[in-house]
């Protein structure tokens, strides 16, 4: 469910109380573990953690480079961890560690879906968020873009 909220506070205020509390708790975990240089913003209808355009302006879509995000969807909530999707080694370690928690592993390529906060291993989410600096994230994305030729470089 894409939100039209323009601030994080507005986004949280528009959620049912149980979801607002869960998303706020995950948000705190993200913020506590997020490396300096990433910014929190509303983008793509969700709470986004991204590399500011001032740091990395050459994106394929003119939007800041996404690192992670939080969203309340129709049937679940999700934390989007692009860092686990973009690095196969990190992805495998995350999957193994998640399954070792005994919690139900419900993940897409970059999203970790959960219905209630107790279903999400917050410590593991925090570790995933802390796994990259802005510099390393940009470097990894550049490597991926070069390998896949998945973006057209914009002329500035």
KEKE-3310 file (N, C-alpha, C; in steps of 0.2 Angstrom, whole numbers, plus 5000, padded with zeros to 4 digits):
npx = (5004:5005:5010:5005:5011:5021:5031:5040:5034:5020:5018:5018:5008:4997:4995:4987:4987:4994:5002:5009:5016:5025:5032:5038:5046:5055:5060:5068:5077:5084:5089:5097:5107:5112:5124:5134:5130:5120:5103:5087:5071:5055:5051:5046:5034:5036:5046:5062:5079:5093:5106:5111:5107:5117:5128:5129:5125:5123:5112:5101:5088:5086:5083:5087:5100:5094:5095:5089:5072:5056:5040:5022:5012:4998:4994:5005:5019:5035:5053:5064:5079:5091:5104:5106:5101:5110:5122:5128:5135:5133:5119:5117:5123:5114:5102:5104:5107:5095:5086:5091:5087:5074:5063:5050:5055:5052:5055:5058:5067:5074:5066:5060:5047:5034:5021:5019:5028:5035:5038:5050:5067:5075:5088:5096:5091:5096:5110:5112:5109:5119:5130:5136:5145:5141:5151:5155:5143:5140:5151:5149:5136:5140:5149:5140:5131:5140:5143:5131:5127:5115:5111:5108:5120:5117:5118:5126)
npy = (4994:5009:5024:5041:5050:5063:5065:5056:5055:5058:5047:5037:5041:5038:5025:5010:5008:4996:4993:5005:5005:4994:4997:5009:5004:4995:5005:5012:5003:5002:5015:5016:5008:5012:5018:5033:5046:5040:5045:5047:5047:5050:5040:5033:5030:5025:5023:5027:5023:5030:5035:5051:5062:5072:5066:5055:5058:5052:5043:5030:5034:5047:5047:5046:5034:5019:5011:5004:5001:5004:4998:4997:4985:4979:4966:4963:4969:4976:4976:4982:4976:4981:4979:4965:4959:4963:4958:4942:4934:4941:4939:4925:4923:4930:4924:4911:4914:4920:4909:4902:4908:4903:4909:4912:4911:4923:4929:4940:4945:4956:4960:4958:4950:4953:4949:4953:4962:4953:4943:4946:4946:4957:4961:4954:4961:4974:4971:4968:4980:4988:4983:4990:5004:5020:5023:5010:5005:5012:5009:4995:4995:5002:4993:4982:4989:4991:4978:4973:4982:4989:5002:5018:5030:5046:5062:5075)
npz = (5000:4994:5001:5003:5011:5017:5026:5039:5051:5048:5040:5049:5058:5050:5050:5057:5075:5080:5069:5067:5079:5078:5066:5070:5080:5072:5064:5074:5077:5064:5063:5074:5070:5057:5046:5046:5035:5027:5023:5030:5023:5015:5002:4987:4992:5005:5021:5018:5017:5012:5000:4999:4985:4984:4987:4979:4964:4951:4947:4940:4939:4944:4957:4975:4979:4985:5000:5011:5017:5025:5026:5027:5021:5012:5017:5026:5035:5030:5029:5019:5013:5004:5005:5008:4997:4987:4988:4987:4996:5009:5008:5009:5022:5030:5028:5033:5047:5050:5049:5059:5070:5073:5069:5057:5041:5030:5016:5002:4987:4992:5003:5019:5026:5038:5050:5063:5076:5084:5075:5069:5068:5076:5080:5071:5059:5062:5062:5048:5043:5048:5041:5030:5025:5018:5008:5005:5001:4989:4981:4980:4973:4961:4956:4953:4944:4933:4930:4926:4917:4920:4920:4913:4911:4916:4909:4916)
capx = (5000:5009:5008:5006:5014:5027:5035:5039:5029:5014:5017:5017:5001:4992:4995:4984:4991:4999:5007:5013:5021:5029:5036:5042:5052:5060:5064:5073:5083:5087:5092:5103:5113:5113:5130:5133:5130:5113:5098:5080:5066:5050:5052:5042:5028:5038:5051:5068:5086:5096:5112:5108:5109:5123:5134:5129:5120:5122:5107:5098:5081:5086:5081:5093:5102:5091:5099:5084:5066:5051:5033:5016:5008:4991:4994:5011:5024:5041:5059:5068:5086:5094:5111:5107:5100:5115:5128:5126:5138:5129:5112:5117:5124:5108:5097:5106:5106:5088:5083:5094:5083:5068:5057:5048:5059:5047:5059:5058:5074:5076:5061:5058:5040:5032:5015:5019:5035:5038:5040:5056:5073:5077:5095:5098:5090:5101:5117:5111:5109:5126:5135:5139:5145:5139:5156:5155:5137:5141:5156:5145:5131:5144:5151:5134:5129:5145:5143:5124:5125:5108:5108:5111:5123:5114:5123:5125)
capy = (5000:5015:5030:5048:5054:5067:5064:5049:5056:5058:5040:5033:5043:5036:5018:5007:5008:4991:4993:5011:5004:4989:5000:5013:5000:4993:5011:5014:4998:5004:5022:5014:5004:5015:5021:5040:5048:5038:5049:5045:5051:5047:5040:5027:5028:5021:5026:5025:5025:5031:5039:5058:5064:5077:5061:5051:5061:5049:5037:5029:5037:5053:5047:5044:5027:5016:5006:5000:5004:5001:4999:4993:4983:4977:4960:4962:4974:4974:4979:4981:4976:4980:4976:4958:4957:4965:4954:4935:4932:4943:4936:4918:4923:4933:4918:4906:4917:4921:4903:4899:4911:4899:4913:4910:4915:4925:4935:4940:4946:4961:4962:4953:4952:4951:4951:4956:4963:4947:4938:4949:4946:4964:4961:4952:4967:4979:4969:4969:4988:4990:4979:4994:5011:5024:5022:5003:5003:5015:5005:4989:4997:5004:4986:4979:4992:4990:4971:4971:4987:4990:5009:5022:5036:5052:5067:5080)
capz = (5000:4994:5005:5000:5017:5015:5032:5042:5056:5044:5038:5055:5060:5046:5051:5063:5081:5081:5064:5069:5084:5075:5061:5074:5083:5067:5062:5079:5075:5058:5064:5079:5066:5051:5046:5045:5028:5024:5025:5031:5019:5012:4995:4984:4997:5011:5024:5014:5019:5005:4999:4996:4978:4984:4988:4973:4960:4945:4948:4933:4939:4947:4964:4979:4979:4990:5004:5015:5018:5029:5023:5029:5015:5013:5021:5030:5035:5027:5029:5013:5015:4998:5006:5008:4990:4982:4989:4988:5003:5014:5008:5012:5029:5033:5027:5038:5053:5051:5050:5066:5076:5074:5067:5051:5036:5024:5013:4995:4986:4997:5008:5025:5028:5045:5052:5070:5077:5087:5070:5065:5072:5076:5081:5064:5055:5064:5059:5041:5042:5050:5037:5024:5025:5012:5003:5002:4997:4983:4978:4978:4968:4955:4953:4950:4938:4928:4928:4923:4912:4921:4920:4908:4914:4915:4907:4921)
cpx = (5004:5006:5009:5009:5020:5033:5035:5034:5022:5013:5015:5010:4996:4991:4990:4989:4996:5004:5012:5018:5026:5034:5041:5048:5057:5064:5069:5079:5087:5092:5098:5108:5115:5120:5129:5133:5123:5108:5091:5076:5060:5051:5049:5037:5030:5044:5057:5074:5090:5102:5110:5111:5116:5129:5135:5123:5118:5118:5103:5091:5081:5084:5087:5094:5099:5095:5094:5078:5061:5044:5028:5012:5001:4990:5000:5014:5031:5047:5063:5075:5090:5101:5111:5105:5106:5121:5127:5129:5134:5122:5112:5118:5117:5103:5098:5105:5099:5085:5085:5090:5076:5062:5056:5051:5054:5051:5058:5066:5077:5072:5060:5051:5038:5025:5014:5026:5039:5041:5047:5062:5077:5085:5098:5097:5095:5108:5117:5112:5116:5131:5138:5139:5143:5144:5156:5149:5137:5145:5153:5140:5135:5146:5146:5132:5134:5144:5136:5123:5118:5106:5112:5114:5120:5120:5121:5127)
cpy = (5006:5021:5037:5053:5057:5067:5058:5050:5055:5051:5036:5034:5040:5028:5016:5007:5002:4991:4999:5009:4999:4993:5005:5010:4997:4999:5013:5009:5000:5010:5020:5011:5007:5019:5029:5041:5045:5043:5045:5049:5047:5046:5033:5025:5025:5025:5023:5027:5025:5036:5046:5059:5069:5072:5057:5053:5057:5042:5036:5033:5044:5053:5045:5037:5024:5011:5001:5004:5001:5003:4995:4992:4981:4971:4958:4969:4972:4979:4977:4982:4975:4977:4969:4955:4958:4962:4947:4932:4934:4940:4929:4918:4925:4927:4913:4908:4918:4914:4900:4903:4907:4903:4911:4914:4917:4931:4934:4942:4951:4963:4956:4955:4949:4953:4955:4957:4957:4942:4940:4949:4953:4965:4959:4958:4972:4977:4970:4976:4990:4987:4984:5001:5014:5022:5015:5002:5006:5011:4999:4990:4999:4997:4983:4982:4991:4983:4970:4976:4989:4997:5013:5028:5042:5057:5073:5087)
cpz = (5000:4998:5002:5005:5014:5020:5035:5048:5053:5042:5044:5058:5056:5046:5057:5069:5081:5075:5065:5074:5082:5070:5065:5077:5078:5065:5067:5078:5069:5060:5069:5075:5060:5051:5044:5037:5024:5027:5026:5027:5018:5005:4993:4989:5003:5014:5021:5018:5013:5005:4996:4989:4979:4985:4982:4968:4953:4945:4941:4933:4942:4954:4968:4979:4986:4994:5008:5015:5022:5026:5027:5023:5017:5018:5026:5031:5032:5028:5023:5014:5008:4999:5006:5001:4985:4983:4991:4994:5009:5014:5011:5020:5033:5033:5033:5045:5055:5053:5057:5072:5077:5072:5059:5046:5030:5021:5005:4993:4991:5003:5013:5027:5035:5046:5059:5071:5080:5081:5067:5070:5072:5076:5074:5059:5056:5062:5052:5039:5043:5045:5031:5027:5019:5007:5000:4999:4990:4978:4975:4972:4961:4952:4950:4944:4932:4925:4924:4917:4913:4921:4915:4912:4912:4913:4912:4917)
residu = (UNK:UNK:UNK:UNK:UNK:UNK:UNK:UNK:UNK:UNK:UNK:UNK:UNK:UNK:UNK:UNK:UNK:UNK:UNK:UNK:UNK:UNK:UNK:UNK:UNK:UNK:UNK:UNK:UNK:UNK:UNK:UNK:UNK:UNK:UNK:UNK:UNK:UNK:UNK:UNK:UNK:UNK:UNK:UNK:UNK:UNK:UNK:UNK:UNK:UNK:UNK:UNK:UNK:UNK:UNK:UNK:UNK:UNK:UNK:UNK:UNK:UNK:UNK:UNK:UNK:UNK:UNK:UNK:UNK:UNK:UNK:UNK:UNK:UNK:UNK:UNK:UNK:UNK:UNK:UNK:UNK:UNK:UNK:UNK:UNK:UNK:UNK:UNK:UNK:UNK:UNK:UNK:UNK:UNK:UNK:UNK:UNK:UNK:UNK:UNK:UNK:UNK:UNK:UNK:UNK:UNK:UNK:UNK:UNK:UNK:UNK:UNK:UNK:UNK:UNK:UNK:UNK:UNK:UNK:UNK:UNK:UNK:UNK:UNK:UNK:UNK:UNK:UNK:UNK:UNK:UNK:UNK:UNK:UNK:UNK:UNK:UNK:UNK:UNK:UNK:UNK:UNK:UNK:UNK:UNK:UNK:UNK:UNK:UNK:UNK:UNK:UNK:UNK:UNK:UNK:UNK)
# end
